[in-house]
Amino acid sequence: MEVNATYSIEKIKQLGFFEEPANRENTKVFMKGDKVYFFETIDAGHLRLYTIINKKSFFL
């Protein structure tokens, strides 16, 4: 996955990502392996990937 690229929610889930609860309204958080992916909502079915961090950093 590339930062600043747009993805459909269906595609993200098909790739094996699991959604985690997010505190911000227009943000979605997905996890896969040891990485956490942060997306912003573009419209009802599409998200833009804006950052990827290590899972350990997310839970600190």
ROVO-988941 format. One record per atom (N, C-alpha, C): x, y, z; residue in one letter; atom name. Coordinates in Angstrom, 3 decimals. Each point is the difference from the previous one (the first is absolute). Layout:
+----------+----------+----------+-----+------+
|       xx |       yy |       zz | res | atom |
+----------+----------+----------+-----+------+
|        X |        Y |        Z |   a |   CA |
...
+----------+----------+----------+-----+------+
***
This chain:
+----------+----------+----------+-----+------+
|       xx |       yy |       zz | res | atom |
+----------+----------+----------+-----+------+
|    0.837 |   -1.179 |    0.000 |   m |    N |
|   -0.837 |    1.179 |    0.000 |   m |   CA |
|    0.885 |    1.246 |    0.000 |   m |    C |
|   -0.469 |    1.026 |   -0.683 |   e |    N |
|    0.765 |    1.232 |   -0.121 |   e |   CA |
|   -0.667 |    1.149 |    0.749 |   e |    C |
|    0.798 |    0.787 |    0.712 |   v |    N |
|   -0.500 |    1.190 |    0.687 |   v |   CA |
|   -0.520 |    0.973 |   -1.053 |   v |    C |
|   -1.085 |    0.686 |    0.325 |   n |    N |
|   -0.712 |    0.959 |   -0.854 |   n |   CA |
|   -0.802 |   -0.656 |   -1.119 |   n |    C |
|   -0.047 |   -1.315 |   -0.053 |   a |    N |
|   -0.835 |   -0.686 |   -0.982 |   a |   CA |
|   -1.396 |   -0.197 |    0.581 |   a |    C |
|   -0.991 |   -0.122 |   -0.878 |   t |    N |
|   -1.385 |   -0.186 |    0.417 |   t |   CA |
|   -0.397 |   -1.457 |   -0.207 |   t |    C |
|   -0.709 |   -0.552 |    0.993 |   y |    N |
|   -0.426 |   -1.397 |   -0.036 |   y |   CA |
|   -1.459 |   -0.100 |    0.397 |   y |    C |
|   -0.697 |   -0.989 |   -0.557 |   s |    N |
|   -1.373 |   -0.250 |    0.431 |   s |   CA |
|    0.058 |   -0.804 |    1.299 |   s |    C |
|   -1.009 |    0.156 |    0.807 |   i |    N |
|   -0.070 |   -0.750 |    1.268 |   i |   CA |
|   -0.041 |   -1.495 |   -0.298 |   i |    C |
|   -0.726 |   -0.395 |   -1.032 |   e |    N |
|   -0.068 |   -1.414 |   -0.386 |   e |   CA |
|    1.387 |   -0.550 |   -0.323 |   e |    C |
|    0.789 |    0.747 |   -0.771 |   k |    N |
|    1.341 |   -0.447 |   -0.385 |   k |   CA |
|    0.909 |   -0.165 |    1.223 |   k |    C |
|   -0.087 |    0.945 |    0.926 |   i |    N |
|    0.809 |   -0.065 |    1.222 |   i |   CA |
|   -0.318 |   -1.279 |    0.774 |   i |    C |
|   -1.280 |   -0.295 |    0.146 |   k |    N |
|   -0.399 |   -1.204 |    0.742 |   k |   CA |
|    0.365 |   -1.276 |   -0.761 |   k |    C |
|   -0.084 |    0.033 |   -1.336 |   q |    N |
|    0.390 |   -1.161 |   -0.807 |   q |   CA |
|    1.483 |   -0.317 |    0.147 |   q |    C |
|    0.803 |    1.019 |    0.253 |   l |    N |
|    1.437 |   -0.184 |    0.168 |   l |   CA |
|    0.371 |   -0.539 |    1.383 |   l |    C |
|   -1.003 |   -0.227 |    0.859 |   g |    N |
|    0.248 |   -0.610 |    1.301 |   g |   CA |
|    0.224 |    0.965 |    1.142 |   g |    C |
|   -0.394 |    1.256 |   -0.162 |   f |    N |
|    0.146 |    0.993 |    1.062 |   f |   CA |
|   -1.171 |   -0.107 |    0.970 |   f |    C |
|    0.275 |    0.283 |    1.271 |   f |    N |
|   -1.024 |   -0.022 |    1.036 |   f |   CA |
|   -0.173 |    1.401 |    0.556 |   f |    C |
|   -1.253 |    0.459 |    0.070 |   e |    N |
|   -0.269 |    1.356 |    0.471 |   e |   CA |
|    0.046 |    0.072 |    1.522 |   e |    C |
|    0.603 |    1.057 |    0.508 |   e |    N |
|    0.059 |    0.304 |    1.425 |   e |   CA |
|   -0.810 |    1.269 |    0.252 |   e |    C |
|   -0.573 |    0.150 |    1.192 |   p |    N |
|   -0.746 |    1.234 |    0.296 |   p |   CA |
|    0.917 |    1.223 |   -0.043 |   p |    C |
|   -0.529 |    1.120 |   -0.501 |   a |    N |
|    0.762 |    1.248 |   -0.074 |   a |   CA |
|   -0.757 |    1.089 |    0.746 |   a |    C |
|    0.749 |    0.882 |    0.649 |   n |    N |
|   -0.616 |    1.081 |    0.774 |   n |   CA |
|   -0.432 |    1.176 |   -0.865 |   n |    C |
|    0.582 |    0.143 |   -1.169 |   r |    N |
|   -0.311 |    1.131 |   -0.877 |   r |   CA |
|   -1.061 |   -0.400 |   -1.010 |   r |    C |
|   -0.913 |    0.909 |   -0.244 |   e |    N |
|   -1.164 |   -0.282 |   -0.838 |   e |   CA |
|    0.334 |   -0.381 |   -1.445 |   e |    C |
|    0.903 |    0.706 |   -0.636 |   n |    N |
|    0.289 |   -0.273 |   -1.412 |   n |   CA |
|    1.222 |   -0.899 |   -0.203 |   n |    C |
|    0.423 |   -0.700 |    1.043 |   t |    N |
|    1.163 |   -0.877 |   -0.073 |   t |   CA |
|   -0.408 |   -1.455 |    0.211 |   t |    C |
|    0.598 |   -0.880 |   -0.791 |   k |    N |
|   -0.168 |   -1.440 |    0.188 |   k |   CA |
|    1.379 |   -0.591 |    0.223 |   k |    C |
|    0.075 |   -0.964 |    0.908 |   v |    N |
|    1.266 |   -0.647 |    0.336 |   v |   CA |
|   -0.135 |   -1.488 |   -0.330 |   v |    C |
|    0.949 |   -0.510 |   -0.767 |   f |    N |
|    0.021 |   -1.416 |   -0.350 |   f |   CA |
|    1.356 |   -0.580 |    0.390 |   f |    C |
|   -0.007 |   -1.292 |    0.367 |   m |    N |
|    1.237 |   -0.688 |    0.371 |   m |   CA |
|    0.201 |   -1.207 |   -0.895 |   m |    C |
|    1.270 |   -0.265 |   -0.268 |   k |    N |
|    0.382 |   -1.220 |   -0.711 |   k |   CA |
|    1.434 |   -0.307 |    0.385 |   k |    C |
|    0.203 |   -1.199 |    0.502 |   g |    N |
|    1.343 |   -0.386 |    0.429 |   g |   CA |
|    0.478 |    0.902 |    1.123 |   g |    C |
|    1.200 |    0.554 |   -0.134 |   d |    N |
|    0.562 |    0.854 |    1.051 |   d |   CA |
|   -0.124 |    1.484 |   -0.340 |   d |    C |
|   -0.909 |    0.343 |   -0.925 |   k |    N |
|   -0.171 |    1.390 |   -0.430 |   k |   CA |
|   -1.423 |    0.498 |    0.285 |   k |    C |
|   -0.098 |    1.306 |    0.239 |   v |    N |
|   -1.280 |    0.665 |    0.187 |   v |   CA |
|   -0.124 |    1.045 |   -1.114 |   v |    C |
|   -1.114 |   -0.010 |   -0.704 |   y |    N |
|   -0.235 |    0.869 |   -1.154 |   y |   CA |
|   -1.102 |    1.001 |    0.341 |   y |    C |
|    0.263 |    1.272 |   -0.217 |   f |    N |
|   -0.962 |    1.054 |    0.288 |   f |   CA |
|   -0.547 |    0.559 |   -1.312 |   f |    C |
|   -1.313 |    0.038 |   -0.107 |   f |    N |
|   -0.676 |    0.478 |   -1.198 |   f |   CA |
|   -0.921 |    1.150 |    0.362 |   f |    C |
|   -0.177 |    0.948 |   -0.926 |   e |    N |
|   -1.020 |    1.030 |    0.156 |   e |   CA |
|   -1.112 |   -0.306 |   -0.985 |   e |    C |
|   -1.226 |    0.326 |    0.391 |   t |    N |
|   -1.155 |   -0.246 |   -0.838 |   t |   CA |
|   -0.054 |    1.013 |   -1.131 |   t |    C |
|   -0.083 |   -0.490 |   -1.235 |   i |    N |
|   -0.147 |    0.852 |   -1.175 |   i |   CA |
|   -1.488 |    0.150 |   -0.326 |   i |    C |
|   -0.705 |   -1.125 |   -0.069 |   d |    N |
|   -1.451 |   -0.031 |   -0.169 |   d |   CA |
|   -0.501 |   -1.285 |    0.653 |   d |    C |
|   -1.260 |   -0.336 |   -0.216 |   a |    N |
|   -0.607 |   -1.134 |    0.707 |   a |   CA |
|    0.735 |   -1.329 |   -0.195 |   a |    C |
|    0.634 |   -0.213 |   -1.139 |   g |    N |
|    0.626 |   -1.290 |   -0.238 |   g |   CA |
|    1.490 |    0.021 |   -0.225 |   g |    C |
|    0.633 |    1.185 |    0.086 |   h |    N |
|    1.428 |    0.093 |   -0.314 |   h |   CA |
|    0.785 |    0.714 |    1.101 |   h |    C |
|    1.235 |   -0.475 |    0.186 |   l |    N |
|    0.885 |    0.535 |    1.031 |   l |   CA |
|    1.352 |    0.326 |   -0.613 |   l |    C |
|    0.679 |    1.000 |    0.564 |   r |    N |
|    1.367 |    0.350 |   -0.423 |   r |   CA |
|    0.958 |   -0.396 |    1.108 |   r |    C |
|    1.004 |   -0.794 |   -0.319 |   l |    N |
|    1.022 |   -0.414 |    0.961 |   l |   CA |
|    0.939 |    1.170 |    0.250 |   l |    C |
|    0.127 |    0.421 |    1.274 |   y |    N |
|    0.897 |    1.125 |    0.268 |   y |   CA |
|    1.173 |   -0.320 |    0.901 |   y |    C |
|    0.018 |   -1.117 |    0.687 |   t |    N |
|    1.202 |   -0.377 |    0.760 |   t |   CA |
|   -0.044 |   -1.478 |    0.372 |   t |    C |
|    1.182 |   -0.558 |    0.191 |   i |    N |
|    0.160 |   -1.386 |    0.444 |   i |   CA |
|    1.011 |    0.018 |    1.138 |   i |    C |
|   -0.338 |   -0.643 |    1.114 |   i |    N |
|    0.941 |   -0.080 |    1.124 |   i |   CA |
|    0.112 |   -1.443 |    0.479 |   i |    C |
|    0.983 |   -0.246 |    0.839 |   n |    N |
|    0.201 |   -1.298 |    0.625 |   n |   CA |
|   -1.049 |   -0.189 |    1.091 |   n |    C |
|   -0.506 |   -1.215 |    0.152 |   k |    N |
|   -1.045 |   -0.294 |    0.981 |   k |   CA |
|    0.439 |    0.349 |    1.427 |   k |    C |
|    1.285 |   -0.213 |    0.338 |   k |    N |
|    0.483 |    0.331 |    1.347 |   k |   CA |
|   -0.174 |    1.487 |    0.286 |   k |    C |
|    0.269 |    0.858 |   -0.969 |   s |    N |
|   -0.153 |    1.451 |    0.182 |   s |   CA |
|   -1.471 |    0.357 |    0.221 |   s |    C |
|   -0.904 |   -0.688 |   -0.651 |   f |    N |
|   -1.424 |    0.278 |    0.118 |   f |   CA |
|   -0.510 |   -0.252 |    1.407 |   f |    C |
|    0.484 |   -1.032 |    0.648 |   f |    N |
|   -0.502 |   -0.365 |    1.325 |   f |   CA |
|    0.764 |    0.672 |    1.145 |   f |    C |
|    1.001 |    0.821 |   -0.287 |   l |    N |
|    0.747 |    0.695 |    1.069 |   l |   CA |
|   -0.765 |    1.125 |    0.598 |   l |    C |
+----------+----------+----------+-----+------+
***
